[in-house]
Amino acid sequence: MSRGEKLPLISEGGDKLAEPLIPGGYILLSRKLIESEIWRKPPLYLKVWIYLLSRAQSSEYKNLKRGQLWITYQEIIDECSWYMGARIEKPTKAQIFNVLEWMRKPCSADNAGATPNATMITTSKATRGMVISIENFNVYQDSKNYESNTENNGADNTGIRSGRNRINKNNNIYTLIIASLQNEKLKQALQSFIDMREKKGKPLDEKGIKIILKKLESIAKNDDERIQILEDSILNEWQDVYPLKYKTVDKSVDKPVDKMWKNTNKSKRNKFHNFTGKMQNYTEKELEEIARRKFEKKVKNEN
């Protein structure tokens, strides 16, 4: 046997075992995934979810239990990046935070395979990172808990198709509107804005999203500006979108106020300076006459 050659796998009975066709192990994904809430989210949500499942421990290791992993925000950012041509695009820390925050929220009843009011993950702080625990990992990663692919396969496919049609009818906000956008960052920014509105108890329906997109088209020159506008609204928890020149907020009405408008108002109220500028148009004799009349008027009023 040459140096560096792998030793053959031998069973307890001494028989030679076949080499694995696909090294590295595997995870199980339910067919119900395409009916779940995460399927209707921007692609980054599903990408992060599959990455967490792939990184979770399949068995106990050191201080980590099965279904847990130690990780950092930066590692998720790097591993969940993608290419746009030759240029690499990376999600922001805020975007990853929003994804994890959504996974920490209770699931709704239509989240396939999930228990209503349960969460997908729990997180806890750790040294130089955090520990993420995949909820119900043992249940979903055990093939014994799944229906056989050979049993009632026709009925299963029919159910999936009817479920998909129901989703398209009742939950087509993302699939028909957000998915039509070409810019991935714009998709994510818009979804984060929708999530923020929902968190504040002011959810957007299909008509509301179309109005927001139409307004973005009118107040921004390009996608970069639209993304910045959405991020400003998310950061300040504004319920609407505003042009980038708006920088300050009037707390009495909870919306931005144009600084240029404020400065204009101040200059209008400064009548003394406006009058001083007009005086430069009078001759010396005219100014003396104006002063005399003002003096006479003042004396008359005092008497």
C-alpha positions in Angstrom: 0.0 0.0 0.0 1.5 3.3 -1.0 1.9 6.2 1.4 -1.2 8.4 1.7 -3.6 5.7 0.4 -6.7 5.3 2.6 -7.2 2.1 4.5 -10.3 0.1 3.3 -13.4 0.1 5.5 -13.9 -3.2 7.4 -17.1 -4.3 9.1 -17.1 -6.2 12.4 -17.4 -9.5 10.5 -14.3 -8.7 8.5 -16.1 -7.9 5.3 -14.9 -5.0 3.2 -17.5 -2.1 3.1 -18.2 0.0 0.1 -16.8 3.5 0.0 -19.6 6.2 0.5 -20.7 7.7 -2.8 -21.2 11.1 -1.2 -19.0 11.9 1.8 -19.8 14.3 4.6 -23.2 12.9 5.7 -26.6 14.3 5.0 -29.7 16.1 6.4 -33.3 15.4 5.8 -35.7 18.0 4.3 -39.4 17.4 4.3 -41.5 17.7 1.1 -43.8 19.9 3.2 -41.0 22.6 3.1 -42.6 24.1 -0.1 -45.8 24.8 1.9 -44.1 26.4 4.8 -43.7 30.1 5.7 -40.0 30.2 5.0 -40.6 29.1 1.3 -42.5 32.4 0.9 -39.6 34.5 2.3 -36.7 36.0 0.3 -34.1 33.4 -0.8 -31.7 34.4 2.0 -34.0 33.0 4.7 -34.0 29.5 3.2 -30.3 29.6 2.5 -29.5 30.5 6.1 -31.9 27.8 7.4 -30.3 25.0 5.3 -26.9 26.2 6.3 -27.8 26.0 10.0 -29.2 22.5 9.5 -26.1 21.4 7.7 -23.8 22.8 10.4 -25.7 21.4 13.4 -24.2 18.5 15.3 -25.5 15.1 14.3 -24.3 13.8 17.7 -23.0 15.2 20.9 -19.6 16.8 20.7 -17.8 18.5 23.5 -20.3 21.0 25.0 -22.6 20.8 22.0 -25.7 18.6 21.9 -27.3 17.0 18.9 -28.9 19.8 16.9 -26.7 22.6 18.2 -23.9 24.6 16.6 -21.5 27.4 17.7 -21.3 30.2 15.1 -20.7 33.9 14.6 -22.6 36.5 12.5 -19.5 36.9 10.3 -19.3 33.2 9.5 -23.0 33.2 8.4 -22.4 36.3 6.3 -19.4 34.7 4.5 -20.9 31.3 4.0 -24.3 32.6 2.8 -22.8 35.0 0.2 -23.4 34.6 -3.5 -22.0 35.6 -6.9 -23.5 38.2 -9.3 -21.4 37.4 -12.3 -17.8 37.8 -11.1 -18.7 40.0 -8.2 -19.4 38.4 -4.8 -22.4 39.8 -2.8 -22.6 39.4 0.9 -25.7 39.9 3.2 -25.4 42.6 5.8 -25.3 41.8 9.5 -28.7 43.5 9.9 -30.1 41.2 7.3 -28.8 38.1 9.1 -30.1 39.4 12.4 -33.5 39.9 10.8 -33.5 36.3 9.5 -32.5 34.8 12.9 -35.0 37.1 14.7 -37.7 35.7 12.4 -36.7 32.1 13.2 -36.8 32.9 16.9 -40.5 34.0 16.6 -43.3 31.5 17.2 -44.4 29.6 14.1 -47.9 29.9 12.7 -50.1 27.0 12.1 -49.4 26.8 8.4 -45.7 26.4 8.9 -45.3 22.9 7.5 -43.9 20.4 10.1 -43.8 23.0 12.8 -45.8 23.0 16.0 -47.9 26.2 16.2 -46.5 28.8 18.6 -43.1 26.9 18.7 -39.9 28.5 17.4 -37.5 27.2 14.7 -34.4 28.0 16.8 -33.2 29.3 20.1 -30.0 31.2 20.6 -27.7 31.9 23.5 -24.5 34.0 23.9 -21.2 32.2 23.9 -17.5 33.1 24.0 -16.8 35.1 20.8 -20.0 33.9 19.2 -23.4 32.2 19.9 -24.9 28.8 20.3 -27.9 28.1 18.1 -30.2 25.2 18.9 -32.4 23.8 16.2 -35.8 23.0 17.8 -37.2 19.5 17.2 -34.0 18.5 15.4 -34.3 14.9 16.6 -37.8 14.7 15.2 -37.1 16.1 11.7 -33.8 14.4 11.3 -35.1 10.9 11.9 -36.3 9.1 8.8 -38.7 6.9 10.9 -40.9 10.0 11.4 -41.6 10.5 7.7 -44.2 8.8 5.5 -42.7 6.3 3.0 -42.2 7.7 -0.5 -43.7 4.5 -1.9 -46.9 4.7 0.0 -49.8 6.9 -1.2 -47.3 8.8 -3.4 -50.1 9.9 -5.8 -52.1 11.4 -2.9 -49.1 13.1 -1.5 -48.3 14.8 -4.8 -51.9 15.9 -5.2 -51.8 17.4 -1.7 -48.6 19.3 -2.5 -50.1 20.7 -5.7 -53.3 21.8 -4.0 -51.3 23.3 -1.2 -49.1 25.2 -3.6 -52.2 26.6 -5.4 -53.6 27.7 -2.1 -50.4 29.5 -1.2 -50.4 31.3 -4.6 -53.9 32.5 -4.1 -53.8 33.5 -0.5 -50.1 34.4 0.0 -49.0 35.8 -3.4 -47.6 39.0 -1.9 -44.0 37.7 -2.0 -44.2 35.4 -5.0 -45.9 37.8 -7.4 -44.5 41.2 -6.3 -41.2 40.8 -4.4 -40.0 37.9 -6.5 -40.5 40.1 -9.7 -37.7 42.5 -8.5 -34.4 41.9 -10.2 -32.1 43.3 -7.4 -31.6 40.8 -4.6 -30.6 43.5 -2.1 -33.8 45.4 -2.9 -35.9 42.3 -2.4 -34.3 41.8 1.1 -34.7 45.4 2.0 -38.4 45.4 1.0 -39.0 42.2 2.9 -37.3 43.7 6.0 -39.5 46.8 5.7 -42.6 44.5 5.5 -41.4 42.6 8.6 -40.9 45.9 10.5 -44.4 47.1 9.6 -45.8 43.7 10.7 -43.9 43.9 14.0 -45.3 47.3 14.7 -48.9 46.0 14.2 -49.2 47.8 10.8 -48.9 45.0 8.3 -48.9 45.7 4.5 -51.3 43.9 2.1 -50.7 43.4 -1.6 -52.1 46.9 -2.4 -49.9 48.6 0.2 -46.7 47.0 -1.1 -47.6 48.1 -4.7 -48.1 51.7 -3.4 -44.7 51.6 -1.6 -42.9 50.3 -4.8 -44.6 53.0 -6.9 -43.5 55.7 -4.5 -40.0 54.3 -4.4 -39.9 54.6 -8.2 -40.9 58.2 -8.1 -38.6 59.4 -5.3 -35.4 57.5 -6.1 -33.2 57.5 -9.1 -31.9 53.9 -8.9 -32.0 50.7 -6.8 -29.2 51.8 -4.5 -31.2 54.9 -3.5 -34.4 52.7 -3.1 -32.5 50.4 -0.8 -31.1 53.3 1.3 -34.6 54.8 1.6 -36.0 51.5 2.8 -33.1 51.0 5.3 -33.7 54.5 6.6 -37.4 53.7 7.2 -36.5 50.4 8.9 -33.9 52.0 11.1 -36.2 54.8 12.2 -39.3 52.6 12.2 -41.2 54.9 9.8 -44.4 53.5 8.3 -43.8 55.1 5.0 -40.8 55.9 2.7 -39.4 59.3 2.1 -36.8 60.9 -0.2 -33.2 60.8 1.0 -33.1 64.6 1.6 -35.3 64.1 4.6 -32.9 63.7 7.6 -34.8 64.9 10.7 -37.9 63.6 12.3 -40.9 65.6 13.7 -41.8 63.5 16.7 -45.3 65.0 16.9 -46.3 63.4 13.6 -43.7 60.5 13.5 -42.4 61.4 10.0 -39.4 63.1 8.6 -39.2 66.9 8.1 -37.3 68.5 5.3 -34.4 70.5 6.7 -34.4 72.8 3.7 -38.1 73.6 4.4 -37.2 74.5 8.0 -34.3 76.8 6.9 -36.6 78.5 4.5 -39.2 79.1 7.2 -36.5 80.6 9.5 -35.4 83.0 6.8 -39.0 84.2 6.2 -39.5 84.9 9.9 -36.3 87.0 10.0 -38.0 90.3 8.8 -35.2 92.6 10.1 -32.6 91.0 7.8 -35.1 91.1 4.9 -35.8 94.8 5.5 -32.1 95.6 5.8 -31.5 94.1 2.4 -34.3 96.2 0.8 -32.8 99.5 2.3 -29.8 99.2 0.0 -32.2 100.2 -2.9 -33.0 103.7 -1.4 -31.1 106.9 -1.8 -29.8 108.9 1.2 -32.6 111.5 1.0 -35.2 108.8 0.7 -33.8 107.1 3.8 -33.9 110.4 5.7 -37.5 110.9 4.7 -38.5 107.4 5.9 -36.7 107.9 9.2 -38.5 111.3 9.7 -41.9 109.8 9.0 -41.3 106.9 11.4 -40.2 109.4 14.1 -43.3 111.6 13.6 -45.5 108.5 13.8 -43.9 107.4 17.0 -44.3 110.8 18.7 -47.9 110.9 17.6 -48.6 107.5 19.1 -47.0 108.5 22.4 -49.2 111.6 22.7 
